[in-house]
Amino acid sequence: MRLLIADAHIQNGTPQAAEFLQMLEAISQTPHDVVFLGDIIDLWIAIPRYENHQFEDFIQWCRREKERRRLSFLEGNHEFFIARRHAALFGACAVDRLREGDCLYLHGDHVLGKQFGHWLLHFLTKSLFGICVLSCLPWGPSIANWARRTFSHGKGATGHFPQKPVKAWAAAELEQGVRHIFLGHFHSYHAWRFSQKRSCTILPAWKAHGEIGLYDEQRGKLTVAPWRRLLP
């Protein structure tokens, strides 16, 4: 069984952060593997100058639980350099996409193509140039926050779901050999079955109602519900 968690957007010191830690402890009481589908932390730049104690609880949990279950992490458009700096925390960690068996996992911000705003966000914060700017220049944090505010909201926002192009992308992707696609980013739940054995599911944002997915690999069945209903 795999738990799928997307778009928690955790900010330090909030009730949502405390609830998220409660959920992690509940996961510890299960045998389930976990796939984090991105934007778990609202802004996580994995460079020493930027990381602080708000990430430490999550890092410590991952470090402990990696020995007991498989953890996979996809970088969202609010997370940067996780795969470079913290890949050892996870069984698998990727910037773009991750394929495990017949399943494809990704955050979803790449689905509609790299429009100018999306390209600029990645250039400023995920390239070698971005590392130099964020690490060396005194106004690095201001640039990072400006880019996030300006370009990380758009067609993916709740209420503006681009169903037709995303569904067309999923249909084309499923022709490449994968059978099930799971992604986040769009904050609303959508599920399409293209045939008896091929499907695409967009997970709802955890930050809205604490919803997660529980995927039964043997049966190919996904249940989406608030975490308190799915975990002990």
C-alpha positions, -999 to +999 in steps of 0.1 A: +000+000+000+012+035-008+001+068+007+001+098-017+003+133-003+003+165-023+003+202-018+004+205+020+021+239+018+033+237+054+043+269+071+061+269+104+041+276+135+007+272+120-021+248+131-016+230+097+020+223+105+010+207+139-016+186+122+008+175+095+032+163+122+003+144+138-003+127+104+033+117+101+032+101+135+000+082+125+018+070+093+046+057+115+020+032+130+013+017+095+034-004+071+026+019+042+051+034+018+047+071+011+050+093-020+052+130-015+040+146-047+055+181-041+048+214-024+049+198+010+067+228+024+054+262+013+089+274+004+118+250+009+151+261-006+176+234+003+206+257+006+223+263+040+215+300+039+178+293+036+170+262+056+159+266+092+143+247+120+108+246+103+121+218+081+138+198+109+108+178+121+101+166+086+137+158+079+141+139+111+109+119+105+121+110+070+155+100+082+139+077+108+112+063+086+133+056+056+146+026+074+111+012+078+093+021+046+100+034+011+097+072+009+096+090-025+097+127-030+089+149-060+100+185-059+071+209-064+073+244-077+077+256-040+107+234-034+142+237-047+174+216-046+158+189-025+171+162-049+206+178-048+209+182-010+185+157+006+181+128-018+196+105+010+164+110+030+144+092+005+144+059-014+137+080-045+138+117-051+133+136-084+129+171-097+105+163-126+090+128-126+095+094-110+084+061-125+081+031-102+067-001-117+037+007-139+031+040-120+043+075-129+045+101-102+051+138-107+041+171-091+024+184-122+038+219-128+056+206-160+024+192-175+014+223-195+048+230-207+074+256-196+057+289-202+078+320-197+069+325-161+075+289-153+109+289-172+120+321-154+110+306-120+132+276-126+160+296-141+162+319-110+159+291-084+167+257-098+197+262-121+234+266-113+228+303-119+201+302-093+224+285-068+249+313-072+224+341-069+207+325-038+240+316-021+260+348-028+239+378-033+224+397-004+191+401-022+188+364-030+159+358-006+140+387-020+144+373-056+133+339-045+102+352-027+093+375-056+096+347-081+074+324-060+047+349-055+047+360-091+049+327-110+037+299-088+000+307-091-019+306-123-038+280-143-032+254-117-051+274-090-083+260-076-112+270-098-091+274-129-084+238-137-073+233-174-091+200-178-088+196-216-050+201-220-042+181-189-064+152-199-049+152-234-014+152-218-024+122-197-038+103-226-006+108-246+016+099-216-003+066-210+005+056-246+042+055-235+038+024-214+028+035-179-006+024-166-013+048-138-004+085-134-006+104-101+001+141-097-007+171-076-002+208-082-037+216-094-052+214-058-085+198-069-093+161-072-098+147-107-098+110-118-100+097-154-100+061-165-089+058-201-093+020-202-099-008-178-062-008-169-051+028-175-059+059-154-048+093-143-055+108-109-049+143-096-047+144-058-064+172-039-043+196-019-037+184+016-038+219+029-076+223+021-091+193+040-062+171+049-070+146+021-045+120+010-046+090-013-042+053-003-032+032-033-036-006-032-010-018-058-024-053-059-059-042-067-050-011-086-075+009-064-070+044-050-090+057-021-090+095-014-102+107+019-091+129+049-061+113+065-078+107+099-102+083+081-074+064+064-049+061+092-051+047+127 
